């Protein structure tokens, strides 16, 4: 019972081993595995992406640039999540965009081209918007100029039409 994992977990290692065999590959394992929370720490070889509170475990990744490490840490919690947006049936005018809500697919619009990467991107952005920690890491990875410009754009967009100067 002297392993690093045993000292960082309130559950007995025998119980955790039994549970891992029982639940291997179960439906929630990706969310548990990648859910985090993640953090980025500078080390000699680069910037390590590590699970918060898991100082003794091997980093998930080590990257040369801090911004790249932050982006990776931000998207890790999106892995294994159910895709809310999906492409539907194609017709001459485009392809339906559908959303999964309450176990039911419903059409929410259409796109001109059938592009699965577009839906992947839409899902990742939607997951980031539902994870304050991940969204904060994306913003932290942005440069000063990008954030300053985004702040001006956001102010202008939020106050447009309200009679307030942009």
C-alpha positions in Angstrom: 0.0 0.0 0.0 3.0 2.3 -0.5 2.4 3.0 -4.2 2.0 6.6 -5.3 -1.5 5.7 -6.5 -2.5 4.4 -3.1 -1.4 7.5 -1.3 -3.4 9.8 -3.7 -6.7 7.9 -3.6 -9.1 7.2 -0.7 -10.1 3.9 -2.3 -8.2 0.7 -1.5 -5.9 -0.4 -4.4 -7.6 -3.9 -4.5 -11.0 -2.3 -4.9 -9.7 0.0 -7.7 -8.1 -3.0 -9.5 -11.3 -5.0 -9.2 -13.3 -2.0 -10.5 -11.0 -1.4 -13.5 -11.4 -5.0 -14.6 -15.2 -4.8 -14.1 -15.6 -1.5 -16.0 -12.9 -1.8 -18.6 -14.2 -0.1 -21.7 -17.6 0.8 -20.2 -19.6 3.7 -21.6 -18.3 6.3 -19.2 -14.6 5.4 -19.2 -13.6 8.1 -21.8 -15.2 10.9 -19.7 -13.6 9.6 -16.5 -10.2 9.1 -18.2 -10.1 12.5 -19.9 -12.4 14.5 -17.7 -9.6 16.1 -15.7 -9.4 18.7 -14.4 -6.1 19.2 -16.3 -3.3 21.7 -15.7 -0.1 22.7 -17.4 3.2 22.8 -15.6 6.5 23.9 -16.8 9.3 21.3 -16.5 12.8 20.9 -17.9 11.7 19.2 -21.1 8.7 21.5 -21.9 5.2 22.0 -20.7 3.5 19.0 -19.1 -0.2 18.4 -19.3 -1.1 16.6 -16.0 -4.3 15.8 -14.2 -4.7 18.2 -11.2 -3.8 16.5 -8.0 -1.8 13.8 -9.7 1.7 15.1 -9.2 3.3 11.7 -9.0 1.7 10.3 -12.2 3.3 10.4 -15.6 2.2 13.5 -17.6 -0.4 12.9 -20.2 1.7 14.9 -22.7 4.8 17.2 -22.7 4.8 19.9 -25.4 7.4 22.5 -26.4 5.0 25.4 -26.3 2.8 26.4 -23.4 0.0 27.5 -25.6 -0.2 24.1 -27.3 -0.2 22.4 -23.9 -3.0 24.6 -22.8 -5.1 23.8 -25.9 -4.5 20.1 -25.4 -5.5 20.4 -21.7 -8.6 22.3 -22.8 -9.9 19.7 -25.2 -9.0 16.5 -23.2 -12.4 16.7 -21.3 -14.2 16.7 -24.7 -12.9 13.2 -25.6 -15.6 10.5 -25.3 -18.5 12.9 -25.0 -21.6 12.2 -27.0 -21.7 14.3 -30.1 -24.7 16.6 -29.9 -24.5 17.9 -33.5 -24.7 15.5 -36.4 -25.2 15.6 -40.1 -28.5 14.3 -41.3 -29.9 13.5 -44.8 -28.5 15.2 -47.8 -30.6 16.9 -50.5 -29.9 19.2 -53.4 -29.9 22.3 -51.2 -27.5 20.9 -48.6 -27.3 18.6 -45.6 -29.5 18.7 -42.5 -27.8 19.6 -39.2 -29.4 17.7 -36.3 -29.0 18.0 -32.6 -29.4 15.3 -30.0 -31.5 16.4 -27.1 -33.2 14.1 -24.6 -32.4 11.1 -26.8 -34.2 12.6 -29.8 -32.6 13.9 -33.0 -34.2 17.1 -34.3 -33.3 19.2 -37.3 -31.8 22.6 -36.4 -30.7 23.8 -39.8 -28.7 22.8 -42.8 -25.2 23.3 -44.3 -24.3 23.7 -47.9 -21.8 20.8 -48.0 -21.6 17.5 -46.3 -18.5 18.0 -44.1 -18.0 15.7 -41.1 -15.1 17.9 -39.9 -17.5 20.8 -39.6 -19.7 18.8 -37.1 -16.6 17.7 -35.2 -15.5 21.3 -34.8 -19.0 22.4 -33.8 -19.2 19.7 -31.2 -15.7 20.6 -29.7 -16.6 24.3 -29.5 -20.0 23.5 -27.9 -18.2 21.2 -25.3 -15.7 24.0 -24.6 -18.5 26.4 -24.0 -20.0 24.0 -21.4 -16.7 23.7 -19.5 -15.6 26.9 -17.8 -12.1 25.4 -17.0 -11.5 24.4 -20.6 -12.7 27.7 -22.0 -10.4 29.5 -19.6 -7.5 27.5 -20.8 -8.3 28.4 -24.5 -8.4 32.1 -23.5 -5.2 31.7 -21.5 -3.5 30.3 -24.6 -4.5 33.4 -26.7 -2.1 36.2 -27.1 -2.5 39.7 -25.6 -3.5 41.1 -29.0 -6.0 38.4 -29.7 -7.7 38.9 -26.3 -7.6 42.7 -26.6 -9.2 42.5 -30.1 -11.7 39.9 -29.0 -12.7 42.2 -26.0 -13.3 45.1 -28.4 -15.3 42.9 -30.8 -17.3 41.4 -28.0 -18.1 44.8 -26.5 -19.2 46.1 -29.8 -21.4 43.0 -30.5 -23.0 43.1 -27.0 -23.8 46.8 -27.1 -24.9 47.0 -30.8 -28.4 48.3 -31.0 -28.6 49.2 -27.3 -28.0 53.0 -27.9 -24.7 52.7 -26.2 -21.5 53.8 -28.0 -19.6 50.9 -29.4 
